[in-house]
Amino acid sequence: MRAMGGEQVEEAVADCTALLRTAVERDWRAVKAGRLDWSCRETAEHIASDLIAYAGQLAGRPQDAYVPFEIALDEGTGNAGLLHVIETTGALLAAAVRTTPPLVRAFHPYPFRSADRTGFAAMGVAEALLHTHDIAEGLGLSYAPSDELAESVLTHLFPHVRPGPAPWPTLLWATGRGELPSRAPVTEWRWNNNLVIPAERLTLVGVRPAAARDLRIGGDGGFDWIEDGPYEGTRDAAGMTVKAYEEGVHRPEFGMFALVRHEDGRAVGGMGFHSAPDEDGRVEIGYDLAETARGQGYATEGLRALADWALAREDVRQLFAVVERANIPSQAVVLRAGFRQVGAGEEFLTYELQGGGDQVGQGLS
């Protein structure tokens, strides 16, 4: 997996400025940028503004709002000078991405009110790609980024969008800038950064489709795993995530999470849902740990946190888990997390946890 990071920000900005430099003598204020209400000049200024804003979020790390500042160009700055500003703000974002620790998050409104360094990098790349397209369309220039960059944006920020025949047309469609056969036009859209759920010693970090794809084929998914991780169940769950994404039924908040230990930032296991809740609000949950992480209460802690989060939602009424009869430790985990046994087969036992009560975390300690 090619991680989304500073290198991708630099690549997107370099492509943007190289193209726009071919039209630097044009009057960008007199031309509308594609389907936007902004002129090409305003759109180029917006690229720089977003790049520095994302760098500011990673550097300042606010949790409830944007850092309260705006970028302003000196009076009389021409198009060439503006391109230099875009290059500079892109370099600042790339540097902020590279120097921010993986688990650090800062405020961004969509959809869970925070983003990590990967998310801010992806948003910076998206701003550069999409608004370069808008300006190019207005100026009559030909532009298309690499498939790899466009696909990275899709798998990081549009996990709810079914992949199309090619990444760039799919990204244009997903942001209301183009059409795809057999798909309705998009009139409203937003970024979709990954969800994190805090626990006492762990953070449950939502696994993006790009990371899930890497885990499925034997990679680390961008996580620093303990020595014997990830376990085979985590790779199987990653495959389920990729399948749901490719079929267009993936709901990111009901995907898989990596259990990342606070003390050293290392992933110790995986946990998550087998699908989105059904029409009755019922959803299956599963988990596993690397062998050396077992017996320390991590699975119980993670399951309690995930169950609390899920049952606080209006669309979830019941969680259930299916555990092998021979897996006594896993049975103990669900019982400690407040589940009760409701079914028994030859090979598996079924447990459930109902919403609307005070069952979560009320099992054995």
Disulfide bonds with the S-S distance in Angstrom:
none
